[in-house]
Amino acid sequence: MKVLLEENEIPEHWYNIVADMPNPPHAVLGPDGNPVTPEALAPLFPAGVIEQEVSAERWIPIPQEVREIYRLWRPSPLHRATRLEAALGTPAKIYYKNEGVSPAGSHKPNSAVAQAYYNKQDGTKKLVTETGAGQWGSSLALAGQMFGLEVLVYMVKISYEQKPFRRSMMQTWGANVVASPSTDTQAGRDVLAKDPDSNGSLGVAISEAVEIAAQNDDTNYALGSVLNHVLLHQTVIGLEAKKQFEKVGDYPDMIFAPCGGGSNFGGVAFPFFADMASGKSLRLVAVEPASCPTLTRGHFAYDFGDVAGLTPLTKMYTLGHDFMPPGIHAGGLRYHGDSALVSQLYNEKLIEAQAVNQLETFEAGVEFARQEGIVPAPESNHAIAAVIREALACKESGEAKTLFFNLSGHGHFDMASYDRYLAGELTDYDYPEEEIQAALDRLPKVDEPV
Amino acid sequence: MKVLLEENEIPEHWYNIVADMPNPPHAVLGPDGNPVTPEALAPLFPAGVIEQEVSAERWIPIPQEVREIYRLWRPSPLHRATRLEAALGTPAKIYYKNEGVSPAGSHKPNSAVAQAYYNKQDGTKKLVTETGAGQWGSSLALAGQMFGLEVLVYMVKISYEQKPFRRSMMQTWGANVVASPSTDTQAGRDVLAKDPDSNGSLGVAISEAVEIAAQNDDTNYALGSVLNHVLLHQTVIGLEAKKQFEKVGDYPDMIFAPCGGGSNFGGVAFPFFADMASGKSLRLVAVEPASCPTLTRGHFAYDFGDVAGLTPLTKMYTLGHDFMPPGIHAGGLRYHGDSALVSQLYNEKLIEAQAVNQLETFEAGVEFARQEGIVPAPESNHAIAAVIREALACKESGEAKTLFFNLSGHGHFDMASYDRYLAGELTDYDYPEEEIQAALDRLPKVDEPV
């Protein structure tokens, strides 16, 4: 069963959770230990985005121009997974929002389109960003094309070479894609001087993108997760879902979403948090890889957003900025830290977190594909695994809970990972406690402002 | 703008064009020159399918069990391509039906699901088929899984090795995929005896699949295009589109669809033909590759469906069954013949045909992706190219025609082709008249029954 909305039901406002949080997130600190001012962000981001990053307004209007682009694929359908329910023999009801219907195949364009719009408004000519496997890069390529902005993507070299199809997609949408490390930037040249055959890393690609944006007046930087404004833009997902649940006269008892940087979880869960804030009983569950257990095994501390320690410091759950997660197949969840908003809520026990192992996630994804048809992205499989666990618990207990998760994207560009899973070549990786402890011991020492 | 339908608006009947054709298609002939009887098809197909293959009933009920599976993605949205219209500066209105929303990414599951259902009804345990690049094989894998049937796919070896992701998708849905030629069958062993390193071909893969189906009582064969029942199943596309046009108070002046075997064109165009039969003025345009110009340069004659000449003889437009189209990037359109229904209508000038070159199709596909977001399948790009031609003609003439095409699928598994196009490595191929003539001269000599 699918629950559809008409285009005029695309939300007219994003929901800003800051307005309903018992305590706002901690200030972001600059290299001098003082809170970062909005002005300091101006070389990288447009005014509209900076304003949203620090706003405490509950409702922020979605510009008509952004809604026009959303209309190409939004509202996304809410599905009830009746075949999966039957296969599990559970009395639970399972719903999912399908964000894989966007042209880029995930929820990422919800923020990319907004960011492109505010940059266009500000007179930006060119957007620059980094991408690993390519989900964010392709979303920004699409969004830039929609508003007539040039897009330059630094793509981690090993992905550029081994996963060429996301690169082709970005180029189809007119973006310029450069393998990182490159000779374009000082950051890239430094890496190449030490190791001419470097495979690159997300950390290096970020440095290259930021360097280009900082040096060029008409060029801005765009980030696909973690920051407040990104999670804000993603709330269209949860806001649509609330209307869809209303339409069928149901309401979730538990909401599940994969959680890497937090844009997926925040997007689907935050609008429901507003109801919790007004007394509704509801459980919000962030699902992360057992091999990168930021919320479940990390510390709530000030840390850098990047490996090199070039970004401002954010109070967040972190495994230490130099923590290197293993090469799991859900690339979007391989991040040492987490959004400040998600971290703050988790620290106050307003939301929950679960860690699942890689094999369990692929087993869940294959079961989902065989019942519901759609082959999910490996990131989405984390939410599916947690939902299946809960549905089977309901079977034991006889409870008819309403479970809801965000199917953040399809797996069409991840079939090599399914291939390895089906061939029995994937393994689990449970990080040894001493390695996690060692990375946490390297956290920067920060005097928190009072 | 998208025009949506609710699930209860999925059609309850398929439309059988035979009921409205001025002349029915010519009889299919067996090796003895006599018409093939329904009984002769029984070793390969289930009763429900054979009945549809020869039916002249206008409306054939869609079983509830089939509609239940259609609901996983149907009704598919009808989009109006307003950004593309604006970019072309045309007064024409451009609409498209998006069949890429199916889990397999194309319109093919519309028939695969129906065929799996009738086989299940008939007690079939296993379906066997062939696939080239994998669109049909993955659709049948999906459909078989939905009805608990085993699926065995003979995949042309060169595709099996070079395009592994469609194979992974079939395996994710539980199908068994074998590289063809294989040692499973006499047909495969014969080829391997002559050439142990054979890359395989669709012709050989068909022979392997048919051999397995003919030899095993519980195993049937399934074909993804050309046959009457396949085009019948695809009419859900056009039937939904008619409701969607009604909803917005518009109606197409011209309908375009890519045409290889005919399932795509028949699916979208036939239900509108019913209106032409009752006097409505409307143009239906089949768009084919200039390098495989079956309708535009072939003959209307009895010919075999396969290279080896093992199938019954069908009166159709053909380039000769041993015509080898070049390795263009729209694999679904590389077929020497065409559906008997489409051929008959074209011969009576009730429908039209256009041929477009490969470079023009990719240019159209990239323009579409940059305006509308979705990256189309190379097959779909043929329809887009023809629509853009017509929209630009409208710009010249000032006519505000309503143009409609079927976006038969997305291009997520075809990015290597876009890559080659963007790198300037693709070429056009206009078949020399003498080569086409030579293939036509090899057409079998058939005494047509009166």
Interface residues (C-beta under 8 A of the other chain):
Chain A: M1 K2 L4 E6 E7 R71 L72 W73 H79 R83 V101 S102 P103 A104 G105 L142 Q145 M146 P164 F165 R167 S168 M169 Q171 T172 W173 G174 V366 A369 R370 E372 G373 I374 V375 H412 F413 M415 A416 Y418 D419 L422
Chain B: M1 K2 L4 E6 E7 R71 L72 W73 H79 R83 V101 S102 P103 A104 G105 L142 Q145 M146 P164 F165 R167 S168 M169 Q171 T172 W173 G174 V366 A369 R370 E372 G373 I374 V375 H412 F413 M415 A416 Y418 D419 L422
